[in-house]
């Protein structure tokens, strides 16, 4: 089966690796001319780490990432509101990881080149449109270097091209613009003294637009030295004139210092953090309304193209990785590509759509919003109930992650034999 993937980000590369592990030979088409290790921090929750480990990437991931042990919610003065253990400390069989997004991206790219070959990814190809027939999909691209058109025929087309997905736009032409909640995120990375115990994620403040987040993404190079720290400050300001820009605006150093000066957190030197950040960029906080359908015949959506969400609960990238694994499993367990994509849609879309809506209602960060309404206090039982409700909704409780049957396709040859014996009827449910 020929599979074309539009978009070579974290979701698209994980999809390519998952399809390869299931016995397929996918090809990835990325609009950027080069893939470089850019960006800031990202958290991978245990349900995503499990999937990367089952792809044989546990060692590579551990070598570039840091496993946080604790998440702490704090009020605007830095006083603790509630905390919980993470990863192995919380009872998961897999750790949680904080990692530089660029390093994760490069790690996945290296795995794709190593396993699928260098010709499996084509950079500088801008997707234009697709056409479906009864037997396949024809995708049209423009080579951004030469300007020439490129056409590729495939059995399946996967749109993994982000929040402004051109594949999604063709499937849902009347959708309209992304939804903005009025918040901008200032994001930076800087060398800093260790934060608390050196293994903590801290979220301080209250509602969106009045929040500060920080966590380490690399250990100190020497004992007791400074760690690489990812930080986010949320601010509210007027929407820029014209169409809402997706590219990042660079925040001037004096502007970053002024924004952070409104905060006084005893466990971090914010002025020094601003001064040491080589660059601070601003991103609007955007999502899109949940879709009633991702899959149309032999075309489907994956990752941010399917479910862009507000960054509450650290779930966006993790859910995209699970998408990729489930999609590969469905294609490997059904002889009819359209039926397999429909099955994937039915397994993943209801869960992730619910997470998108939950994140609009603050997700687990409802804990600090409610605490802010009650003078910085919240009963421990109430906080735990909010966190557990969100984890259950996302399919990310300890029991759900540790006991769910694997999405790994045992052996491509065995699977092919089973598919041939099964005829045209795919299994009725997932593992």
GISULZI-V751070 format. One record per residue. N is the residue number from 0. NEAR is the number of other ideal C-beta (glycine too) atoms within 10 Angstrom. Layout:
BEGIN
n=N near=NEAR
n=N near=NEAR
END
This chain:
BEGIN
n=0 near=16
n=1 near=16
n=2 near=24
n=3 near=24
n=4 near=27
n=5 near=28
n=6 near=27
n=7 near=26
n=8 near=23
n=9 near=26
n=10 near=28
n=11 near=29
n=12 near=29
n=13 near=31
n=14 near=28
n=15 near=30
n=16 near=25
n=17 near=28
n=18 near=27
n=19 near=21
n=20 near=20
n=21 near=24
n=22 near=17
n=23 near=20
n=24 near=13
n=25 near=26
n=26 near=18
n=27 near=26
n=28 near=24
n=29 near=24
n=30 near=18
n=31 near=15
n=32 near=12
n=33 near=7
n=34 near=17
n=35 near=11
n=36 near=13
n=37 near=13
n=38 near=18
n=39 near=20
n=40 near=28
n=41 near=24
n=42 near=24
n=43 near=26
n=44 near=26
n=45 near=26
n=46 near=25
n=47 near=29
n=48 near=26
n=49 near=24
n=50 near=25
n=51 near=26
n=52 near=17
n=53 near=16
n=54 near=24
n=55 near=13
n=56 near=18
n=57 near=15
n=58 near=8
n=59 near=16
n=60 near=22
n=61 near=14
n=62 near=9
n=63 near=16
n=64 near=24
n=65 near=21
n=66 near=19
n=67 near=24
n=68 near=17
n=69 near=17
n=70 near=21
n=71 near=19
n=72 near=23
n=73 near=22
n=74 near=19
n=75 near=18
n=76 near=12
n=77 near=17
n=78 near=13
n=79 near=12
n=80 near=22
n=81 near=21
n=82 near=16
n=83 near=17
n=84 near=14
n=85 near=24
n=86 near=21
n=87 near=14
n=88 near=15
n=89 near=17
n=90 near=13
n=91 near=21
n=92 near=14
n=93 near=22
n=94 near=24
n=95 near=27
n=96 near=24
n=97 near=23
n=98 near=22
n=99 near=22
n=100 near=19
n=101 near=18
n=102 near=19
n=103 near=27
n=104 near=21
n=105 near=17
n=106 near=21
n=107 near=26
n=108 near=20
n=109 near=12
n=110 near=20
n=111 near=22
n=112 near=13
n=113 near=10
n=114 near=14
n=115 near=20
n=116 near=11
n=117 near=8
n=118 near=8
n=119 near=17
n=120 near=22
n=121 near=16
n=122 near=15
n=123 near=17
n=124 near=23
n=125 near=17
n=126 near=23
n=127 near=14
n=128 near=12
n=129 near=23
n=130 near=13
n=131 near=14
n=132 near=10
n=133 near=7
n=134 near=9
n=135 near=16
n=136 near=22
n=137 near=15
n=138 near=23
n=139 near=14
n=140 near=22
n=141 near=16
n=142 near=14
n=143 near=14
n=144 near=10
n=145 near=9
n=146 near=7
n=147 near=9
n=148 near=10
n=149 near=17
n=150 near=10
n=151 near=17
n=152 near=14
n=153 near=21
n=154 near=16
n=155 near=25
n=156 near=29
n=157 near=35
n=158 near=28
n=159 near=32
n=160 near=28
n=161 near=19
n=162 near=17
n=163 near=15
n=164 near=24
n=165 near=19
n=166 near=25
n=167 near=22
n=168 near=15
n=169 near=16
n=170 near=20
n=171 near=18
n=172 near=8
n=173 near=5
n=174 near=12
n=175 near=9
n=176 near=10
n=177 near=15
n=178 near=14
n=179 near=13
n=180 near=14
n=181 near=13
n=182 near=19
n=183 near=21
n=184 near=20
n=185 near=23
n=186 near=22
n=187 near=23
n=188 near=23
n=189 near=20
n=190 near=17
n=191 near=21
n=192 near=16
n=193 near=17
n=194 near=20
n=195 near=14
n=196 near=10
n=197 near=15
n=198 near=20
n=199 near=19
n=200 near=24
n=201 near=22
n=202 near=21
n=203 near=24
n=204 near=24
n=205 near=19
n=206 near=17
n=207 near=20
n=208 near=16
n=209 near=19
n=210 near=23
n=211 near=23
n=212 near=20
n=213 near=25
n=214 near=22
n=215 near=23
n=216 near=24
n=217 near=20
n=218 near=14
n=219 near=16
n=220 near=10
n=221 near=7
n=222 near=6
n=223 near=8
n=224 near=11
n=225 near=16
n=226 near=20
n=227 near=18
n=228 near=24
n=229 near=24
n=230 near=25
n=231 near=18
n=232 near=26
n=233 near=20
n=234 near=17
n=235 near=12
n=236 near=11
n=237 near=6
n=238 near=11
n=239 near=12
n=240 near=6
n=241 near=6
n=242 near=7
n=243 near=12
n=244 near=12
n=245 near=12
n=246 near=6
n=247 near=17
n=248 near=14
n=249 near=11
n=250 near=23
n=251 near=10
n=252 near=13
n=253 near=9
n=254 near=15
n=255 near=23
n=256 near=16
n=257 near=12
n=258 near=19
n=259 near=25
n=260 near=11
n=261 near=12
n=262 near=16
n=263 near=10
n=264 near=19
n=265 near=9
n=266 near=15
n=267 near=21
n=268 near=14
n=269 near=21
n=270 near=12
n=271 near=14
n=272 near=23
n=273 near=24
n=274 near=13
n=275 near=15
n=276 near=23
n=277 near=8
n=278 near=14
n=279 near=26
n=280 near=17
n=281 near=19
n=282 near=18
n=283 near=18
n=284 near=17
n=285 near=20
n=286 near=21
n=287 near=22
n=288 near=15
n=289 near=17
n=290 near=18
n=291 near=8
n=292 near=12
n=293 near=27
n=294 near=26
n=295 near=19
n=296 near=16
n=297 near=23
n=298 near=24
n=299 near=31
n=300 near=30
n=301 near=28
n=302 near=30
n=303 near=27
n=304 near=30
n=305 near=29
n=306 near=28
n=307 near=20
n=308 near=24
n=309 near=23
n=310 near=22
n=311 near=22
n=312 near=25
n=313 near=23
n=314 near=30
n=315 near=25
n=316 near=22
n=317 near=24
n=318 near=26
n=319 near=24
n=320 near=25
n=321 near=26
n=322 near=32
n=323 near=29
n=324 near=28
n=325 near=22
n=326 near=32
n=327 near=29
n=328 near=24
n=329 near=27
n=330 near=28
n=331 near=24
n=332 near=19
n=333 near=21
n=334 near=16
n=335 near=15
n=336 near=25
n=337 near=18
n=338 near=15
n=339 near=24
n=340 near=25
n=341 near=20
n=342 near=24
n=343 near=24
n=344 near=21
n=345 near=14
n=346 near=18
n=347 near=26
n=348 near=21
n=349 near=10
n=350 near=16
n=351 near=23
n=352 near=18
n=353 near=15
n=354 near=25
n=355 near=23
n=356 near=14
n=357 near=21
n=358 near=22
n=359 near=17
n=360 near=12
n=361 near=21
n=362 near=25
n=363 near=25
n=364 near=25
n=365 near=21
n=366 near=23
n=367 near=26
n=368 near=19
n=369 near=19
n=370 near=22
n=371 near=19
n=372 near=11
n=373 near=11
n=374 near=8
n=375 near=16
n=376 near=12
n=377 near=22
n=378 near=12
n=379 near=10
n=380 near=8
n=381 near=15
n=382 near=21
n=383 near=13
n=384 near=12
n=385 near=20
n=386 near=20
n=387 near=13
n=388 near=14
n=389 near=24
n=390 near=22
n=391 near=12
n=392 near=17
n=393 near=24
n=394 near=18
n=395 near=22
n=396 near=19
n=397 near=13
n=398 near=10
n=399 near=14
n=400 near=20
n=401 near=14
n=402 near=9
n=403 near=14
n=404 near=7
n=405 near=12
n=406 near=24
n=407 near=18
n=408 near=20
n=409 near=11
n=410 near=12
n=411 near=14
n=412 near=9
n=413 near=11
n=414 near=16
n=415 near=13
n=416 near=11
n=417 near=14
n=418 near=16
n=419 near=9
n=420 near=7
n=421 near=13
n=422 near=8
n=423 near=9
n=424 near=10
n=425 near=17
n=426 near=12
n=427 near=6
n=428 near=8
n=429 near=16
n=430 near=11
END
